[in-house]
């Protein structure tokens, strides 16, 4: 098992949590919700990967890598990351990754490639009629401090 990377500095994270990535305030707690990607916020993505690995190892899981970041998190067509930022603690409290399945590429065999598609068989009809109307959520976490 690899050691988890050190924390990304608060200043670096905050510099990537720009107004165009701000989604809204939470209803309670005065926290902030941001939507980021590795493409536009690479350091926030590293911190998300670090916190996911800490969280999942803490509950007996984890990838065993230095961060919990995979190919689905990367690139311009990768999953977006929805995070809850605590402005008082200056910390990411938790998050989800998600993708609008209407934008999923379909390969030459008519198949989609997502984490859920590795777990389930999607019929051609399901891919055609339902996938474009869904979002896939995954890798949800609340870091152990919270």
OpenMM code with the backbone's topology and positions (N, CA, C; nanometers):
from openmm import Vec3, app, unit

residues = "UNK UNK UNK UNK UNK UNK UNK UNK UNK UNK UNK UNK UNK UNK UNK UNK UNK UNK UNK UNK UNK UNK UNK UNK UNK UNK UNK UNK UNK UNK UNK UNK UNK UNK UNK UNK UNK UNK UNK UNK UNK UNK UNK UNK UNK UNK UNK UNK UNK UNK UNK UNK UNK UNK UNK UNK UNK UNK UNK UNK UNK UNK UNK UNK UNK UNK UNK UNK UNK UNK UNK UNK UNK UNK UNK UNK UNK UNK UNK UNK UNK UNK UNK UNK UNK UNK UNK UNK UNK UNK UNK UNK UNK UNK UNK UNK UNK UNK UNK UNK UNK UNK UNK UNK UNK UNK UNK UNK UNK UNK UNK UNK UNK UNK UNK UNK UNK UNK UNK UNK UNK UNK UNK UNK UNK UNK UNK UNK UNK UNK UNK UNK UNK UNK UNK UNK UNK UNK UNK UNK UNK UNK UNK UNK UNK UNK".split()
positions = [
    Vec3(0.0839, -0.1168, 0.0000),
    Vec3(0.0000, 0.0000, 0.0000),
    Vec3(0.0894, 0.1245, 0.0000),
    Vec3(0.0590, 0.2162, -0.0906),
    Vec3(0.1391, 0.3386, -0.1014),
    Vec3(0.0955, 0.4403, 0.0037),
    Vec3(0.1900, 0.5241, 0.0484),
    Vec3(0.1508, 0.6318, 0.1398),
    Vec3(0.0658, 0.7350, 0.0658),
    Vec3(-0.0286, 0.7920, 0.1362),
    Vec3(-0.1155, 0.8950, 0.0793),
    Vec3(-0.0356, 1.0249, 0.0659),
    Vec3(-0.0613, 1.0978, -0.0423),
    Vec3(0.0104, 1.2233, -0.0666),
    Vec3(-0.0160, 1.3228, 0.0468),
    Vec3(0.0755, 1.4168, 0.0677),
    Vec3(0.0505, 1.5202, 0.1697),
    Vec3(-0.0623, 1.6134, 0.1245),
    Vec3(-0.1228, 1.6848, 0.2182),
    Vec3(-0.2310, 1.7771, 0.1817),
    Vec3(-0.1837, 1.8843, 0.0839),
    Vec3(-0.2740, 1.9225, -0.0039),
    Vec3(-0.2496, 2.0358, -0.0932),
    Vec3(-0.2737, 2.1623, -0.0102),
    Vec3(-0.1931, 2.2634, -0.0299),
    Vec3(-0.2064, 2.3842, 0.0527),
    Vec3(-0.3437, 2.4488, 0.0330),
    Vec3(-0.3930, 2.5063, 0.1409),
    Vec3(-0.5226, 2.5743, 0.1374),
    Vec3(-0.5208, 2.6864, 0.0344),
    Vec3(-0.4119, 2.7592, 0.0263),
    Vec3(-0.4019, 2.8699, -0.0690),
    Vec3(-0.4150, 2.8202, -0.2129),
    Vec3(-0.3509, 2.7082, -0.2420),
    Vec3(-0.3575, 2.6511, -0.3767),
    Vec3(-0.4992, 2.6052, -0.4082),
    Vec3(-0.5617, 2.5365, -0.3147),
    Vec3(-0.6999, 2.4911, -0.3357),
    Vec3(-0.7908, 2.6114, -0.3575),
    Vec3(-0.7822, 2.7076, -0.2682),
    Vec3(-0.8719, 2.8226, -0.2748),
    Vec3(-0.8533, 2.9014, -0.4044),
    Vec3(-0.7315, 2.9047, -0.4569),
    Vec3(-0.7072, 2.9770, -0.5827),
    Vec3(-0.7818, 2.9129, -0.6999),
    Vec3(-0.8137, 2.7843, -0.6886),
    Vec3(-0.8875, 2.7159, -0.7958),
    Vec3(-1.0387, 2.7153, -0.7723),
    Vec3(-1.0830, 2.7525, -0.6538),
    Vec3(-1.2270, 2.7595, -0.6255),
    Vec3(-1.2770, 2.8985, -0.6637),
    Vec3(-1.2823, 2.9210, -0.7929),
    Vec3(-1.3173, 3.0518, -0.8471),
    Vec3(-1.4689, 3.0664, -0.8591),
    Vec3(-1.5119, 3.1898, -0.8818),
    Vec3(-1.6551, 3.2198, -0.8892),
    Vec3(-1.7244, 3.1397, -0.9992),
    Vec3(-1.6565, 3.1149, -1.1108),
    Vec3(-1.7206, 3.0397, -1.2189),
    Vec3(-1.7396, 2.8917, -1.1839),
    Vec3(-1.6755, 2.8448, -1.0787),
    Vec3(-1.6925, 2.7059, -1.0338),
    Vec3(-1.7861, 2.6961, -0.9127),
    Vec3(-1.8222, 2.8122, -0.8588),
    Vec3(-1.9147, 2.8172, -0.7455),
    Vec3(-2.0543, 2.7810, -0.7948),
    Vec3(-2.1218, 2.6912, -0.7217),
    Vec3(-2.2572, 2.6505, -0.7602),
    Vec3(-2.3613, 2.7193, -0.6729),
    Vec3(-2.3465, 2.7058, -0.5407),
    Vec3(-2.4405, 2.7693, -0.4485),
    Vec3(-2.3934, 2.7488, -0.3053),
    Vec3(-2.4559, 2.8201, -0.2143),
    Vec3(-2.4356, 2.7976, -0.0710),
    Vec3(-2.5258, 2.6821, -0.0283),
    Vec3(-2.4848, 2.6123, 0.0761),
    Vec3(-2.5709, 2.5077, 0.1312),
    Vec3(-2.6854, 2.5731, 0.2083),
    Vec3(-2.7939, 2.4984, 0.2266),
    Vec3(-2.9085, 2.5514, 0.3007),
    Vec3(-2.8757, 2.5718, 0.4481),
    Vec3(-2.7871, 2.4907, 0.5007),
    Vec3(-2.7473, 2.4996, 0.6409),
    Vec3(-2.5952, 2.5010, 0.6498),
    Vec3(-2.5445, 2.5645, 0.7523),
    Vec3(-2.4013, 2.5564, 0.7793),
    Vec3(-2.3138, 2.6554, 0.7072),
    Vec3(-2.3703, 2.7384, 0.6189),
    Vec3(-2.2919, 2.8399, 0.5483),
    Vec3(-2.1750, 2.7822, 0.4685),
    Vec3(-2.1893, 2.6583, 0.4237),
    Vec3(-2.0859, 2.5977, 0.3399),
    Vec3(-2.1129, 2.6310, 0.1939),
    Vec3(-2.0153, 2.6036, 0.1091),
    Vec3(-2.0244, 2.6383, -0.0322),
    Vec3(-2.0088, 2.5131, -0.1176),
    Vec3(-2.0852, 2.5085, -0.2250),
    Vec3(-2.0778, 2.3964, -0.3182),
    Vec3(-2.0105, 2.4452, -0.4460),
    Vec3(-1.9125, 2.3684, -0.4899),
    Vec3(-1.8400, 2.3981, -0.6132),
    Vec3(-1.8460, 2.2764, -0.7038),
    Vec3(-1.8396, 2.3017, -0.8334),
    Vec3(-1.8279, 2.1949, -0.9323),
    Vec3(-1.6978, 2.2188, -1.0078),
    Vec3(-1.6091, 2.1194, -0.9995),
    Vec3(-1.4761, 2.1313, -1.0593),
    Vec3(-1.4447, 2.0044, -1.1382),
    Vec3(-1.3347, 2.0104, -1.2104),
    Vec3(-1.2840, 1.8913, -1.2796),
    Vec3(-1.1318, 1.8924, -1.2713),
    Vec3(-1.0723, 1.7814, -1.3060),
    Vec3(-0.9251, 1.7782, -1.3066),
    Vec3(-0.8706, 1.8712, -1.4136),
    Vec3(-0.9516, 1.8959, -1.5148),
    Vec3(-0.9115, 1.9802, -1.6274),
    Vec3(-0.8976, 2.1272, -1.5848),
    Vec3(-0.9931, 2.1755, -1.5035),
    Vec3(-0.9893, 2.3166, -1.4644),
    Vec3(-0.9363, 2.3404, -1.3231),
    Vec3(-0.9286, 2.2358, -1.2424),
    Vec3(-0.8847, 2.2498, -1.1023),
    Vec3(-0.7979, 2.1309, -1.0622),
    Vec3(-0.6805, 2.1173, -1.1222),
    Vec3(-0.5996, 1.9971, -1.0985),
    Vec3(-0.5563, 1.9782, -0.9533),
    Vec3(-0.5322, 2.0866, -0.8823),
    Vec3(-0.4905, 2.0731, -0.7425),
    Vec3(-0.6068, 2.0375, -0.6514),
    Vec3(-0.7248, 2.0922, -0.6809),
    Vec3(-0.8444, 2.0518, -0.6059),
    Vec3(-0.8696, 1.9035, -0.6299),
    Vec3(-0.8506, 1.8580, -0.7543),
    Vec3(-0.8694, 1.7156, -0.7845),
    Vec3(-0.7729, 1.6296, -0.7043),
    Vec3(-0.6492, 1.6731, -0.6921),
    Vec3(-0.5527, 1.5977, -0.6103),
    Vec3(-0.5986, 1.5886, -0.4651),
    Vec3(-0.6494, 1.7000, -0.4118),
    Vec3(-0.6971, 1.6992, -0.2730),
    Vec3(-0.8202, 1.6100, -0.2584),
    Vec3(-0.9092, 1.6117, -0.3572),
    Vec3(-1.0244, 1.5209, -0.3557),
    Vec3(-0.9749, 1.3766, -0.3534),
    Vec3(-0.8804, 1.3454, -0.4401),
    Vec3(-0.8257, 1.2093, -0.4446),
    Vec3(-0.7598, 1.1692, -0.3144),
    Vec3(-0.6914, 1.2630, -0.2520),
    Vec3(-0.6279, 1.2371, -0.1218),
    Vec3(-0.7344, 1.2101, -0.0152),
    Vec3(-0.8363, 1.2957, -0.0108),
    Vec3(-0.9412, 1.2802, 0.0902),
    Vec3(-1.0248, 1.1547, 0.0678),
    Vec3(-1.0518, 1.1214, -0.0577),
    Vec3(-1.1253, 0.9967, -0.0845),
    Vec3(-1.0455, 0.8773, -0.0349),
    Vec3(-0.9161, 0.8756, -0.0640),
    Vec3(-0.8335, 0.7621, -0.0217),
    Vec3(-0.8296, 0.7526, 0.1311),
    Vec3(-0.8142, 0.8646, 0.1991),
    Vec3(-0.8169, 0.8640, 0.3461),
    Vec3(-0.9507, 0.8100, 0.3961),
    Vec3(-1.0589, 0.8624, 0.3403),
    Vec3(-1.1932, 0.8240, 0.3842),
    Vec3(-1.2193, 0.6762, 0.3615),
    Vec3(-1.1861, 0.6263, 0.2428),
    Vec3(-1.2158, 0.4869, 0.2116),
    Vec3(-1.1236, 0.3918, 0.2872),
    Vec3(-0.9985, 0.4285, 0.3064),
    Vec3(-0.9095, 0.3447, 0.3883),
    Vec3(-0.9597, 0.3390, 0.5320),
    Vec3(-1.0092, 0.4526, 0.5797),
    Vec3(-1.0586, 0.4609, 0.7171),
    Vec3(-1.1749, 0.3644, 0.7414),
    Vec3(-1.2478, 0.3315, 0.6346),
    Vec3(-1.3609, 0.2391, 0.6488),
    Vec3(-1.3295, 0.1003, 0.5933),
    Vec3(-1.2013, 0.0703, 0.5751),
    Vec3(-1.1616, -0.0636, 0.5322),
    Vec3(-1.1488, -0.0827, 0.3828),
    Vec3(-1.1607, 0.0253, 0.3054),
    Vec3(-1.1493, 0.0147, 0.1600),
    Vec3(-1.0255, 0.0855, 0.1093),
    Vec3(-1.0458, 0.1653, 0.0079),
    Vec3(-0.9353, 0.2396, -0.0518),
    Vec3(-0.8756, 0.1656, -0.1691),
    Vec3(-0.8006, 0.2400, -0.2480),
    Vec3(-0.7372, 0.1818, -0.3665),
    Vec3(-0.5986, 0.1276, -0.3361),
    Vec3(-0.5403, 0.1730, -0.2259),
    Vec3(-0.4021, 0.1375, -0.1955),
    Vec3(-0.3022, 0.2263, -0.2672),
    Vec3(-0.3528, 0.3189, -0.3481),
    Vec3(-0.2666, 0.4130, -0.4200),
    Vec3(-0.2495, 0.5397, -0.3365),
    Vec3(-0.1655, 0.6289, -0.3842),
    Vec3(-0.1396, 0.7525, -0.3098),
    Vec3(-0.2578, 0.8488, -0.3139),
    Vec3(-0.3444, 0.8345, -0.4138),
    Vec3(-0.4704, 0.9093, -0.4231),
    Vec3(-0.5754, 0.8178, -0.4839),
    Vec3(-0.7007, 0.8470, -0.4572),
    Vec3(-0.8113, 0.7752, -0.5201),
    Vec3(-0.8579, 0.8583, -0.6397),
    Vec3(-0.7826, 0.8480, -0.7473),
    Vec3(-0.8155, 0.9144, -0.8734),
    Vec3(-0.7966, 0.8106, -0.9827),
    Vec3(-0.8977, 0.7968, -1.0693),
    Vec3(-0.8853, 0.7007, -1.1785),
    Vec3(-0.9127, 0.7691, -1.3122),
    Vec3(-0.9120, 0.6913, -1.4186),
    Vec3(-0.9297, 0.7474, -1.5524),
    Vec3(-1.0650, 0.8156, -1.5701),
    Vec3(-1.1661, 0.7746, -1.4932),
    Vec3(-1.2972, 0.8390, -1.5040),
    Vec3(-1.2947, 0.9820, -1.4492),
    Vec3(-1.1976, 1.0139, -1.3664),
    Vec3(-1.1844, 1.1485, -1.3105),
    Vec3(-1.1068, 1.2423, -1.4022),
    Vec3(-1.0417, 1.1902, -1.5023),
    Vec3(-0.9447, 1.2677, -1.5799),
    Vec3(-0.9976, 1.3104, -1.7168),
    Vec3(-0.9425, 1.4201, -1.7643),
    Vec3(-0.9645, 1.4644, -1.9013),
    Vec3(-1.0877, 1.5502, -1.9188),
    Vec3(-1.0991, 1.6124, -2.0349),
    Vec3(-1.2113, 1.7032, -2.0608),
    Vec3(-1.3471, 1.6334, -2.0606),
    Vec3(-1.3500, 1.5012, -2.0821),
    Vec3(-1.4759, 1.4263, -2.0782),
    Vec3(-1.4909, 1.3455, -1.9498),
    Vec3(-1.4049, 1.3730, -1.8522),
    Vec3(-1.4111, 1.3009, -1.7257),
    Vec3(-1.5269, 1.3473, -1.6390),
    Vec3(-1.5467, 1.2745, -1.5308),
    Vec3(-1.6499, 1.3110, -1.4350),
    Vec3(-1.6211, 1.4490, -1.3766),
    Vec3(-1.7263, 1.5234, -1.3490),
    Vec3(-1.7165, 1.6474, -1.2725),
    Vec3(-1.7152, 1.6088, -1.1250),
    Vec3(-1.6626, 1.6968, -1.0441),
    Vec3(-1.6550, 1.6751, -0.8996),
    Vec3(-1.7388, 1.7819, -0.8307),
    Vec3(-1.8377, 1.7387, -0.7536),
    Vec3(-1.9176, 1.8292, -0.6727),
    Vec3(-1.8615, 1.8220, -0.5312),
    Vec3(-1.8162, 1.9343, -0.4796),
    Vec3(-1.7561, 1.9334, -0.3456),
    Vec3(-1.8263, 2.0330, -0.2547),
    Vec3(-1.8220, 2.0034, -0.1260),
    Vec3(-1.8702, 2.0959, -0.0240),
    Vec3(-1.7471, 2.1540, 0.0452),
    Vec3(-1.7353, 2.2859, 0.0377),
    Vec3(-1.6219, 2.3587, 0.0950),
    Vec3(-1.6682, 2.4286, 0.2227),
    Vec3(-1.5933, 2.4081, 0.3297),
    Vec3(-1.6205, 2.4760, 0.4556),
    Vec3(-1.5323, 2.6005, 0.4606),
    Vec3(-1.5912, 2.7205, 0.4406),
    Vec3(-1.5087, 2.8413, 0.4363),
    Vec3(-1.4481, 2.8774, 0.5721),
    Vec3(-1.5110, 2.8323, 0.6800),
    Vec3(-1.4567, 2.8610, 0.8132),
    Vec3(-1.3314, 2.7771, 0.8394),
    Vec3(-1.3401, 2.6465, 0.8112),
    Vec3(-1.2253, 2.5568, 0.8301),
    Vec3(-1.1278, 2.5607, 0.7132),
    Vec3(-1.1736, 2.6185, 0.6010),
    Vec3(-1.0958, 2.6194, 0.4765),
    Vec3(-1.0575, 2.4765, 0.4377),
    Vec3(-1.1629, 2.3948, 0.4224),
    Vec3(-1.1411, 2.2527, 0.3935),
    Vec3(-1.2550, 2.1972, 0.3092),
    Vec3(-1.2214, 2.0959, 0.2285),
    Vec3(-1.3224, 2.0191, 0.1564),
    Vec3(-1.3824, 1.9208, 0.2562),
    Vec3(-1.5138, 1.9293, 0.2737),
    Vec3(-1.5823, 1.8415, 0.3688),
    Vec3(-1.6137, 1.7057, 0.3063),
    Vec3(-1.6515, 1.7083, 0.1802),
    Vec3(-1.6893, 1.5854, 0.1117),
    Vec3(-1.7253, 1.6153, -0.0318),
    Vec3(-1.7726, 1.5134, -0.1011),
    Vec3(-1.8089, 1.5341, -0.2399),
    Vec3(-1.8627, 1.4101, -0.3082),
    Vec3(-1.8955, 1.4290, -0.4335),
    Vec3(-1.9434, 1.3265, -0.5257),
    Vec3(-1.8739, 1.3511, -0.6585),
    Vec3(-1.8603, 1.2458, -0.7368),
    Vec3(-1.8269, 1.2700, -0.8771),
    Vec3(-1.9511, 1.2348, -0.9571),
    Vec3(-1.9696, 1.3035, -1.0701),
    Vec3(-2.0889, 1.2799, -1.1508),
    Vec3(-2.0591, 1.3092, -1.2967),
    Vec3(-2.1421, 1.2495, -1.3806),
    Vec3(-2.1330, 1.2770, -1.5240),
    Vec3(-2.2736, 1.2773, -1.5822),
    Vec3(-2.2995, 1.3719, -1.6711),
    Vec3(-2.4241, 1.3775, -1.7464),
    Vec3(-2.4122, 1.2724, -1.8559),
    Vec3(-2.4898, 1.1669, -1.8444),
    Vec3(-2.4747, 1.0534, -1.9364),
    Vec3(-2.5190, 1.0854, -2.0783),
    Vec3(-2.5859, 1.1969, -2.0984),
    Vec3(-2.6184, 1.2398, -2.2337),
    Vec3(-2.4914, 1.2699, -2.3124),
    Vec3(-2.3843, 1.3000, -2.2418),
    Vec3(-2.2574, 1.3335, -2.3068),
    Vec3(-2.1589, 1.2175, -2.3111),
    Vec3(-2.2020, 1.0989, -2.2697),
    Vec3(-2.1105, 0.9844, -2.2698),
    Vec3(-2.0772, 0.9417, -2.4117),
    Vec3(-1.9511, 0.9192, -2.4392),
    Vec3(-1.9182, 0.8621, -2.5694),
    Vec3(-1.9627, 0.7164, -2.5749),
    Vec3(-2.0093, 0.6770, -2.6906),
    Vec3(-2.0476, 0.5375, -2.7143),
    Vec3(-1.9450, 0.4800, -2.8101),
    Vec3(-1.8865, 0.3657, -2.7727),
    Vec3(-1.7791, 0.3090, -2.8546),
    Vec3(-1.8334, 0.2434, -2.9820),
    Vec3(-1.7419, 0.1928, -3.0638),
    Vec3(-1.7791, 0.1331, -3.1931),
    Vec3(-1.8687, 0.0105, -3.1781),
    Vec3(-1.8726, -0.0481, -3.0584),
    Vec3(-1.9604, -0.1625, -3.0319),
    Vec3(-2.0927, -0.1209, -2.9687),
    Vec3(-2.1160, 0.0104, -2.9585),
    Vec3(-2.2406, 0.0593, -2.9013),
    Vec3(-2.2451, 0.0546, -2.7497),
    Vec3(-2.1301, 0.0479, -2.6853),
    Vec3(-2.1230, 0.0374, -2.5390),
    Vec3(-2.0731, 0.1680, -2.4780),
    Vec3(-2.1207, 0.1956, -2.3567),
    Vec3(-2.0711, 0.3097, -2.2801),
    Vec3(-1.9705, 0.2583, -2.1781),
    Vec3(-1.8802, 0.3451, -2.1391),
    Vec3(-1.7773, 0.3062, -2.0427),
    Vec3(-1.7841, 0.3992, -1.9223),
    Vec3(-1.8425, 0.3476, -1.8161),
    Vec3(-1.8511, 0.4179, -1.6883),
    Vec3(-1.8275, 0.3151, -1.5783),
    Vec3(-1.8055, 0.3604, -1.4567),
    Vec3(-1.7912, 0.2627, -1.3477),
    Vec3(-1.9131, 0.1714, -1.3337),
    Vec3(-2.0332, 0.2266, -1.3465),
    Vec3(-2.1537, 0.1439, -1.3325),
    Vec3(-2.1666, 0.0432, -1.4465),
    Vec3(-2.1194, 0.0803, -1.5651),
    Vec3(-2.1279, -0.0115, -1.6791),
    Vec3(-2.0397, -0.1339, -1.6599),
    Vec3(-1.9427, -0.1241, -1.5686),
    Vec3(-1.8609, -0.2413, -1.5367),
    Vec3(-1.9358, -0.3379, -1.4449),
    Vec3(-2.0381, -0.2876, -1.3790),
    Vec3(-2.1140, -0.3684, -1.2835),
    Vec3(-2.2422, -0.4266, -1.3416),
    Vec3(-2.2961, -0.3617, -1.4447),
    Vec3(-2.4249, -0.4009, -1.5006),
    Vec3(-2.4148, -0.4170, -1.6515),
    Vec3(-2.5004, -0.5027, -1.7058),
    Vec3(-2.5121, -0.5150, -1.8511),
    Vec3(-2.6222, -0.4200, -1.8961),
    Vec3(-2.5880, -0.3269, -1.9834),
    Vec3(-2.6857, -0.2344, -2.0385),
    Vec3(-2.7278, -0.2845, -2.1756),
    Vec3(-2.8570, -0.3019, -2.1939),
    Vec3(-2.9069, -0.3426, -2.3252),
    Vec3(-2.8913, -0.2259, -2.4226),
    Vec3(-2.8948, -0.2578, -2.5509),
    Vec3(-2.8872, -0.1533, -2.6532),
    Vec3(-3.0017, -0.0541, -2.6360),
    Vec3(-3.1207, -0.1055, -2.6040),
    Vec3(-3.2363, -0.0182, -2.5850),
    Vec3(-3.2157, 0.0743, -2.4646),
    Vec3(-3.1611, 0.0214, -2.3563),
    Vec3(-3.1352, 0.1037, -2.2381),
    Vec3(-3.0360, 0.2152, -2.2716),
    Vec3(-2.9311, 0.1802, -2.3450),
    Vec3(-2.8309, 0.2802, -2.3833),
    Vec3(-2.8943, 0.3882, -2.4710),
    Vec3(-2.9793, 0.3466, -2.5616),
    Vec3(-3.0416, 0.4411, -2.6542),
    Vec3(-3.1488, 0.5265, -2.5865),
    Vec3(-3.2365, 0.4637, -2.5074),
    Vec3(-3.3542, 0.5329, -2.4553),
    Vec3(-3.3372, 0.5962, -2.3169),
    Vec3(-3.2500, 0.5407, -2.2350),
    Vec3(-3.2436, 0.5874, -2.0967),
    Vec3(-3.1118, 0.6544, -2.0572),
    Vec3(-3.0008, 0.6008, -2.1047),
    Vec3(-2.8708, 0.6583, -2.0670),
    Vec3(-2.8655, 0.8092, -2.0934),
    Vec3(-2.9139, 0.8585, -2.2081),
    Vec3(-2.9051, 1.0032, -2.2325),
    Vec3(-2.9849, 1.0887, -2.1337),
    Vec3(-3.0727, 1.0261, -2.0566),
    Vec3(-3.1576, 1.1005, -1.9627),
    Vec3(-3.1135, 1.0821, -1.8180),
    Vec3(-2.9926, 1.0307, -1.7977),
    Vec3(-2.9480, 1.0015, -1.6617),
    Vec3(-2.8180, 1.0747, -1.6293),
    Vec3(-2.7867, 1.0728, -1.5001),
    Vec3(-2.6535, 1.1100, -1.4549),
    Vec3(-2.6013, 0.9924, -1.3743),
    Vec3(-2.4721, 0.9741, -1.3761),
    Vec3(-2.4112, 0.8716, -1.2919),
    Vec3(-2.3365, 0.9421, -1.1798),
    Vec3(-2.3641, 0.8981, -1.0587),
    Vec3(-2.2987, 0.9512, -0.9389),
    Vec3(-2.2104, 0.8438, -0.8799),
    Vec3(-2.1016, 0.8841, -0.8183),
    Vec3(-2.0172, 0.7844, -0.7540),
    Vec3(-1.9097, 0.8464, -0.6671),
    Vec3(-1.8357, 0.7593, -0.5996),
    Vec3(-1.7214, 0.7958, -0.5156),
    Vec3(-1.7594, 0.9023, -0.4127),
    Vec3(-1.8803, 0.8920, -0.3588),
    Vec3(-1.9229, 0.9891, -0.2578),
    Vec3(-1.8423, 0.9695, -0.1304),
    Vec3(-1.8119, 1.0796, -0.0645),
    Vec3(-1.7353, 1.0713, 0.0599),
    Vec3(-1.7624, 1.1931, 0.1464),
    Vec3(-1.7502, 1.1728, 0.2752),
    Vec3(-1.7402, 1.2806, 0.3732),
    Vec3(-1.6128, 1.2502, 0.4496),
    Vec3(-1.5190, 1.3421, 0.4481),
    Vec3(-1.3894, 1.3130, 0.5107),
    Vec3(-1.4072, 1.2878, 0.6610),
    Vec3(-1.3240, 1.2025, 0.7183),
    Vec3(-1.3418, 1.1594, 0.8577),
    Vec3(-1.3510, 1.2722, 0.9605),
    Vec3(-1.2869, 1.3856, 0.9372),
    Vec3(-1.2938, 1.4966, 1.0319),
    Vec3(-1.4376, 1.5410, 1.0556),
    Vec3(-1.5226, 1.5291, 0.9515),
    Vec3(-1.6611, 1.5735, 0.9609),
    Vec3(-1.7558, 1.4590, 0.9895),
] * unit.nanometer
topology = app.Topology()
chain = topology.addChain("A")
for resn in residues:
    res = topology.addResidue(resn, chain)
    for name in ("N", "CA", "C"):
        topology.addAtom(name, app.Element.getBySymbol(name[0]), res)
